């Protein structure tokens, strides 16, 4: 019994070691977003709170927390308060199986990729229930849009991951990264290029980010599913959205970009120096690049119309993924890439 | 292993209570949410048995996809609980008959197998992969059953689309390929005319 308690406490400590940096990363991701959008719009972004505005995220958090949490009339109070937590919990729980380096992973489980798929597919409940429990037309429409969009793009996303599984021959994330080792051209972005693109675009759609942000759609339905939320409830929804974006970026770098492997490994001269060694820093760098792509998309593309989103998901992405899974099977049988 | 037993009774308790709540609560959305909770508890119990593939697949398919669509539809419906209850007395005999038939069937199934207490299955060790074991069994020993099930599902999908799909000429359907290919001459007509000032 004591042993099990100690294991529990040790696991809790490890969870905190992962969750705290993720939360701080989320805080600074919002700062990064405002700075990037600012410079893309020829503005300066936040620069008042602290040097270079670096304390802005904390100012935002305290402002949110001290605001009143208003529960709308006739709203389902329990579900209204539960919904933000339902959207945040899967986004954080999925980090349990993400390997940061070949030894640095909380739970090196056999079906890690499947677990991540299952957890990310549960994130939509927070949005759907938040929209329903608010007792508001706009929130309900936003929640329904989010549900339809997530379910549609989940299929394309799952199929894109099937391609990775076919080539790697395993569901374990550490093993998937190790199967890509070699040089930058044996990473799966090259043999699975269409799946890579589809995975990332579906990830943008799954997190309801621009140009797929019809669930919020401020020009049509005010703020969508979180229109009735204020204070801490809104902050938790916000936290969940950004945590999901970082998770999608981390997964894209693990599954298609070789995770912690160095892009210089396998290159004759440079690869033999310290640059050729893999490590956590490469993984964080790749994740940061994908995080930047999210913001770049937001600053660049106009919003998709709802029927165009559905068309892209069902009629374009899903057929391409089905074809490319077969191509990946051919690669596997011929032994061209890994395996 | 006390912690595993505590967790087992916790999850089974939640499972039974939520399954009961599915049929007792009035609000259809709450019923759907309790159904999700019971799926999730069942997945947790499977996870305790180290059947991680089945557990995660249950969550992925039923919690992550099927129930989202279910909730989606239930939220769109405008269910008046009072009007649904009106026919309760009228449908009661038929309902009791169906319930009795199902109870008898369940009883017969359990009776032939017998109610035994199963011992806790032994763990298979860290290196044992349920996922690849299930894969190997499905694609070797049970290949025909697996493929037939897949074909049946495919037929069901196509049938569902064929039954509900109808052409609706009144909708303003857009063809993106045509929209992209459009030429200037199809949309724009340049008209030569005198300016109004010259006539006066």
Boltz contact constraints between the chains, C-beta under 6 A:
constraints:
  - contact:
      token1: [A, 4]
      token2: [B, 3]
      max_distance: 6.0
  - contact:
      token1: [A, 110]
      token2: [B, 129]
      max_distance: 6.0
  - contact:
      token1: [A, 110]
      token2: [B, 131]
      max_distance: 6.0
  - contact:
      token1: [A, 111]
      token2: [B, 52]
      max_distance: 6.0
  - contact:
      token1: [A, 111]
      token2: [B, 53]
      max_distance: 6.0
  - contact:
      token1: [A, 111]
      token2: [B, 56]
      max_distance: 6.0
  - contact:
      token1: [A, 111]
      token2: [B, 131]
      max_distance: 6.0
  - contact:
      token1: [A, 114]
      token2: [B, 56]
      max_distance: 6.0
  - contact:
      token1: [A, 115]
      token2: [B, 56]
      max_distance: 6.0
  - contact:
      token1: [A, 117]
      token2: [B, 60]
      max_distance: 6.0
  - contact:
      token1: [A, 118]
      token2: [B, 56]
      max_distance: 6.0
  - contact:
      token1: [A, 118]
      token2: [B, 59]
      max_distance: 6.0
  - contact:
      token1: [A, 118]
      token2: [B, 60]
      max_distance: 6.0
  - contact:
      token1: [A, 118]
      token2: [B, 64]
      max_distance: 6.0
  - contact:
      token1: [A, 121]
      token2: [B, 64]
      max_distance: 6.0
  - contact:
      token1: [A, 122]
      token2: [B, 64]
      max_distance: 6.0
  - contact:
      token1: [A, 124]
      token2: [B, 68]
      max_distance: 6.0
  - contact:
      token1: [A, 132]
      token2: [B, 75]
      max_distance: 6.0
  - contact:
      token1: [A, 147]
      token2: [B, 68]
      max_distance: 6.0
  - contact:
      token1: [A, 147]
      token2: [B, 72]
      max_distance: 6.0
  - contact:
      token1: [A, 151]
      token2: [B, 68]
      max_distance: 6.0
  - contact:
      token1: [A, 171]
      token2: [B, 131]
      max_distance: 6.0
